[in-house]
Amino acid sequence: MLRDIIHHKRFKQSMAILFWVAIWQILSMQRILGLFVASPVETLQRLFELCGTGRFYLSVLYTSGRILTGFLLAVCVGTLLAFLTWKYEWLEILTEPVMRLIRTVPVVSFIILALILLSSRYLTQLISFLMSLPIVCMNVKTGISHTDRELVEMAEIFHVSWPRKLRRLYVPQVLPAFTTATSLALSFSWKSGIAAEVIGMPTGSIGERLQQAKVYLNTPDLFAWTLVIVLLSILSDKLWRKLLACVK
């Protein structure tokens, strides 16, 4: 029984997490690093303190709503664009330089340009959308391209209606690629969206809280908010995967 527990994957993952938490604790105990690295206990203590304030939940809702809005918009536009570029070669040729540009240009360049052209109020949604769009489009298009051609031809021979063809043919075969693409895009949305908030500092956002923690060298706040971001990213990914699992 004990051997089964030790060799279980979740046990190994837990041990790995504990190992890195121990490293974190050791670093926080060093004389110089301790000034800049809050210990796990200090971080959790500060997190519980934050959870007792209304501003904490407003910041979480503010940032989560805007990041997820940009992500969902990227999923819709990216999926549609993936189908259109797969169907029309001229459109793929036309949009390919733009997608390559978005993938290669540093996210901070987009953030600064957006701040020049737009209000910081819409910055989080825009950056989350831009960073997610190429990931969704490229991977979904790959999934569509790998659809079984024989099944497609058979559906055309028997004049299967487009809604039925979409539901019974394309969705089951594209869904794995779609799940992987959107999960990856969601993590990029969180990273880029938070980066946009740290630079743009929209009032009431998590990014603003991180920037304030940096200015005042408040490392417990910095680590606590970072932990919140990680937990929100993991939670949203799990919920998204469960939602997609219902489509199967």
N, C-alpha and C positions, 0 to 999 in steps of 0.2 A: 504493500500500500504506500509506504513512504517512498519507495523507489519510483512508483508511478507519479507521485506528486512532484518529486525532484525533476523528473524528466518531462513534466508537462510544460508546454510552451508558455503558458501564462505565468507559471512559477519562474521560469527563466527570465521572462520579460520584467517581472517584478524585482528580481534580483539585480538586473541591469539598472533599473531605475534607482534602486537603493544604493547601488555602487556610485552612481553619478551624484546622488544627493549627498553621500558621504564625502565625495571630492569637493562638492560645493561647500559643505560645512568646514572642511579642512582649510579651504582657501579663505573663507570668511574669518578664520581664527588667526590668520597671519597678520603681523603688526601693520604692514603697509597696505596690503590688499584689503584688510578688514575695514579700512576707511571707505572703500568703494564697493565692497561686496557685502550685501546684507545676508545674514545667515538664514537658513531655511525656517528657523523658529521665528525670527524677526519678520520675515516675509509673510508667513502664515498669520502671525499676530496682526500685522498691518492689514492684511486682506480681510480678516474678520472684523476689524474696526471699520474698514471701508464698507463692508456689507451692511453695517448698521446705519448707514447714511442714505438719504434719498438721492443725493447727487450721484452716488455710485450707480444706481439703477438707471437714472436718466442718461448718464454717459454711456452705459452699456447699450441701452435701447437706441440712443442717437447713432452711435457708431455701427452697431449691428444692422440697423435698418438701412443705412446708406450703403454699407458694403454689400449686403445681400441684394439690395435693389440693383446695384451695378452688376453683380454676378448674374442674377436672373435675366437681366436685359442682355448680357453677353451670351447666355445660354440660348435665348430665343433668336437673337440676330445671328449668332455663330452657327446654329443648327440650320437655319434657313439659308444662310450664305454657303454652308457646306454642300447642301443639296443643289443649289443653283450653280455653283462652280463645278460640281461633279457633272451636272447635266449640260452646261454650256462652257465649252473650252475657252471661248473668247473672254468670258467673265473671269475665269480662273487666271488667265494671262493678265487681265486688267487689274485685278485685286492683289495678285501675288506680291508686287513691290511694296504695297502698303502694309501687308501682313509681315513681310520681312523687316520693314522699317520699325514696326511696333515691337517685334521680337528683339531687335538689336539695339535700339536706342535706349540708353539708361532711363529708368523710371523717373529719376530726379529731374531729367530734362523735360519730360512731359509735365511733371508737377509744376515746375517753374513757369513753363509756357502757359499752362492752364491758369495759374495765378495771375498772369499778365492779362489774359483774355477774359477770364471768368471770375465770379465771386467764389470765395473759399467755401461758400455754402454748398456748392455743387461739386466740389473738388473730389471728395471721396467716391461718389458714384461714378464720376468720369474715369478716374484712374483705375478703379476696380473693373470697370467695363473694358477699358482698353487693354489691360494686362490679361484679362481672361479670354477676350475675343479670339485671338489667333490660336490659342490652345484648343478651344472648343471646335473652331472651324476646321483646323488641320486634322484633328483626330477623328472627328465625326465623318469627315469626307473620306478618310482612309477606311473607316468602318463600312461606309456605303459602297466604296469601290470593291471591297472584299465580299460583297453579297453574292451568293451563289447564282451565277448567270443562268444555269439550267432552270432553276426555280423561277427566275424572272421571265424567261422565255415561255415556260409552261403557263405562267399566270397570264401572259399576253395572248397565248393561243386560245385559252379558255375564257378570255375576255373577263377576267376577274376585275371587279370594280376597284377604283383607286383606294377608297377608305379600307376595304377588306385587304387589299394588297399591302397597304401600309401597316395595318394591325397584325396580319398573319405572316408577312414575309420580311418587311424591312425592320420593323421594331425588334423582333427577337434576335436578328443577326447583327444589328447595329448597337443594341443596348449595352453589350459589354464594353465596346469602345467608347460609347457615350458616357457610361458610368465612370470609366477611368479618366476620360478627358475632363468631365465636369468636376470630379473630385480634386484633380490637380489644379484646375482653374480656380476652385474655391479657396484652396490654400494660398494661391497667388493673389487672389482678391484680398484676403486678410492682410498679407504682408504689404502689398502695394497700397492698400487703403489706409492702413495705419501709418505708413511712411508719409503719405499725402497729408494726413492730419497733423503729424508732428511738424511738418514744414509749414502748412497752411494755417494750423491752429484754429480751426473753426470752434466757436464758443460751445462749451459743454461736451466736447468729444473726448474720447480716450487719448487721442494724440495730444490734445492740449494738456491733459493730466501728466502724460509722459514728459512733455517739454518743461512743464513747471517743476517736475521732480528733478530733471537734469539741471535746470538753472539754480535750484536751491540745494543741489547735491543731496537730495533726499532719496538715498538708495533703497530704503524699505518700500517707499512708494513706487519707485521705478521697478523693483523686482515684483512687487505685488500686482501692479498693472500688467506687467509682462506675463505673469502667470495667468491673469484673467484672459488676456488675448489668446494664449495657448489653449486654455480650456474652452473658450468660445469657438475657436477654430475646430477643435476636435469634436465638440458637441454638434456644431452645424454640419460637419462632414458626416457624422453618424446618422443624423436626422435625414440628411439628403440621400444617403445610401438606402435607408429604410424606405423612404418615399419612392425611390426608383425600384426597389424590390417589389413594391406593390403593383408595378406595371407589368411584371412578368406573368 
